[in-house]
Amino acid sequence: MEIMPPVGSVEAKDPFAVAPPGHSLTEDNSKWAWGQPPQQVDPDVVLQNAIDSLKTPRVRDELIKLLMVGASVEVLVEGYILQGFQDGKFTPDIGLLIKGPLTLYIANIAEEQSIPYRLFENANALEEGKMGDETFFKMMKQNNPDMFNYVKETINEGIRRGMTPEPPQEENFISMDKETK
């Protein structure tokens, strides 16, 4: 005799008891704000509304507090865009259009207030997807052998003339201190 898990427990949940794909397309979404036409469709007006709201003292103070506790500008902007869409103020594409300018505006506020801030949530966001030199040259050799041979010969010619490349040095505040002495 098999013992059944208690009703309502995680173990009792049927993994196949989910709505089929496209189910949301069969329901009337007009009961939600985002299911109605947006209040504004001009990205310039939406951006100006966001900037105007950031100029109010209460919102500006809360923004500064969030920046000071370490919330990234990226998260703040994405939160604004998500909330604006859910409230039916604008569509997601308008939100994406204002994302860059709004990010720069908030970063400027942090700069003016001398608040150390994080632009991106992920600390190495600017390094993600960056191609290393080894991968670059392997791909060049495979996809553009003429260019690879040209670069290789140019580098070798420089080496024959005595111009050896310097190995890259790690950049940090300690190495900067050595350079200034």
Residue pairs with C-beta under 8 A, 6 or more apart in sequence:
4 12
5 11
5 12
6 12
28 35
29 35
30 36
32 86
32 88
33 86
33 87
33 88
34 85
34 86
34 87
34 88
35 88
36 88
38 88
38 89
38 90
38 91
38 94
39 88
39 89
39 90
40 46
40 49
40 89
40 90
40 94
41 90
41 91
41 94
43 94
43 97
43 98
46 84
46 89
46 90
46 94
46 95
46 98
47 98
47 101
47 102
49 89
50 80
50 84
50 98
50 102
50 105
51 102
51 105
53 59
54 60
54 63
54 105
54 106
54 109
60 109
63 76
63 106
63 109
64 109
64 110
64 113
64 115
66 76
67 73
67 76
67 106
67 109
67 110
67 113
67 115
67 117
68 115
70 118
71 118
72 117
72 118
72 119
72 120
72 121
73 103
73 106
73 107
73 110
73 117
73 118
73 119
73 120
74 103
74 118
74 119
74 120
74 121
74 125
75 121
76 106
77 99
77 102
77 103
77 106
78 99
80 102
81 92
81 95
81 96
81 98
81 99
82 95
84 90
84 95
85 91
85 92
85 95
103 119
107 117
107 119
110 116
110 117
119 125
120 126
122 128
131 139
137 148
137 151
140 147
140 148
140 151
141 148
155 165
158 165
169 175
